[in-house]
Amino acid sequence: AVVWDRRTTVRILLEPKYMGEVCGLCGNYDGNGQNDFTTQRLLVVSSPLDFGNSWKKSSTCPDAENVDDPCEASPNRHQWAKMMCSIITGNTFKDCQKTVDPQPFYENCLKDSCACDGGGDCECFCAAVATYAQACSEAGVCIAWRTPDICPVFCDYYNHRNGCEWHYNPCHTPCFKTCSNPEGVCINPIPKLEGCFPVCPEDKPIL
């Protein structure tokens, strides 16, 4: 399954039967994160740059080059990013931090938030925090971290008179009744997801 938030985040979810049977930029899905940087020629490398360049679709495409640390390039931006991204290491996620190490997510949040100073700054920040929240959810810890001031989600937009009422849920089972799935039974359910989910009158499936 491919899950896209219609913005900046794409996730690929594979069934267990594909373990060790895939390769590429998303790793090889063998349960060992140490060998995910395997090049197209089956060499394990340590450099993300060498790894990424090895998977170019066409040899005529130029190699990607090292990019300067965006936070070092923008010290003022770095201060803003540290203040915002501290939500990951702070009290909001305290129930998850012992289960899912927040540090890598915090570092990624800093880099993404610093790099988005040309526009979409809040979107990059929100996507980074949402990634940690999703990791927490999949580890069994649901965190309701969004507020009216921090990355709000407005589900009322989808409400129509006499139709389904849409409500935000930070960790909702994504399998529910639809016109194409009137029984609401999913053979291969995907992990719980945040987002706007419907409550329909008389338990009718959504269109």
N, C-alpha and C positions, 0 to 999 in steps of 0.2 A: 504494500500500500504506500502511496505517496500522500503526505499531509502537507498542505500549503496554507499559510494564514493570509494569503492574497496580498502579502506585503514582502517581508524580507526573510521569512523563515520557511525552509523546506525540510521535511523529514522523510526518510525512506525506512519503512518498516518491513522486515523480511520474516518469513516463517522459519522455524527451526530447521526445516529440511534443506535450507540454503546455506547452513553453517559450513564455512570452509570452501564453499563452491563459487564464491564471487571474488572479484578483485577490482581495484580502481581507487578513485579519490576518496571513497567512503570506507576504505579498508577491506579486509577479507572475511570479516564476520566469523572468526574461528575462536573467539573468546579470549584471545591474547592481544592486548593493546600494544604490546612491545614490537610487533611486526607489521603494524598497519601501514607504515611508510615503506611499502614494497613497490619498487618501480615496475614499469612495464616489462623490464628484462629480468624481473624476479630478484632484484637486489634490495636488501633492506638497508635504507639510508637513514640518517638522523636529521637531515636538513629538510624542512617542509618545502623549501624552494626547489631543491633537487627532485623531491618526490613529485611535486605538482608539475614541474616542467617535463618529467618523464611521461606524463599521461596526456600530453598535447595531442589533439586529434590530428593535426597536420604538422609535419616537420618544418613547413614553411612559416609557421607562426613563430614570432620571436620569443625567446625565453623571458619569463618574468624576472625582474631584478629585485634585489633587496630594497625594502621600503624602510625609510627612517621611522623610528618610534614616533607615532603621532603626538604622544603626550610630551615628549621632549621638545618637539617642534613648536608646541603651543602650551607654554607653562600656565597661562591664565586658564586655558581650557582644561588643563590637567587638574587644577584646583576644583573646578566645577564638577568634573568627572568623579573625582575622589569623594566629593560631598554626596553626589547622587548615588554612586555605586555602593556606598557604604551600607545601603539597605540590605545588601546581600550578606554582609558580615555582621549586621546589627541585630537588634531584638526581633525584628519582623520575622526573620527566618531562624530564630534560635532553636525551634523544635526540629529543624531539619539539619542543622550544621554538623551534628554528631553522626548523622547517617550519610550525608552527601557533603564531601569536602567543598566548602565555598570558595577556597582560594583561587582555583583555576577559573571559576566563573567570574570572580571579582576582577581578576587580571584581564580577562576577555572583555568585561564590561568597560574597564578603563580604556583599553585600546579602541574599542568600537565607538565609545562616546567621544573620545578625543578626535578620532578620524572623521567624525560627521560634522565638523564645524562649518562645512559648506552648505548645510541644509539637512533637514531630517534628523537633527541632533536628538530630539526626544524619542523619535522612532527607534533609533539605534540603541539608545539607553533602555527603552522599554522592552525591546526584543531580547537584549542581553539578560535582563532580570527575568523575563518570562521563560528563558531557557533554563535558568536555575530552578525556577518554580516547577517547571515540567519534570526536571530530574528528581526533584523532591517528591512530586506526585507519584512518579513511577517507582520510587523507593517506599511508597506507602505513607508519605507525610504530605498532607494537603495544606497549603499555605494560601490564605486569602490576603494577598499583598497589595492589590490595587485599591486606590482611594479616589475620591473626586479630584484630588490634586496630583496624584501620582499615577500616570498611565491609565486614566479611566476608560471603561468600555461602556458605551451607551446602547443597551439592547432595546430600549423603547422605540427606536427608529423602525424596527421591524414589525411593530404591533399595528394591526388593522382591526377595525370594528368587526365584532363577531368572528374574529379569527383567533389564531393561537396567540397566547401571551408569551413574549420572549423575556427570559430572565438570565442574568449573568451567573455562572457557576464556575468556581476555580478548578474543580476536579469532577467533571461529569462523565458518566459512562456514555460514549458516543453512539451507542447502539440504541435506537428508539424507533418507534413506528413512523414510517413514511409511506407515501403512495406506492413506492417501488418495493417497500418492505413492510406490508400491512400488519404482519405478525410481530414485528419488532424483534426478530430473532437473528442474531449475527453468528455465523459459523466461525469466523476468524476475527473476534473483537480486537480493536486496537486499544492502546492504553487510554486511561482517562484523560480528557482534554479540558482546558478552560475555554470559555466562550459563551455565546448566547445560545440558550437551549429553549425549546418551546414547551409550554403547557397548553394543551389543546382542549377545547370544549368537548365534553362527552367522549374524551379519550380518542378523538378522531385523529387519523394520521395527518402529518403535514404534507402539503403539496410539494 
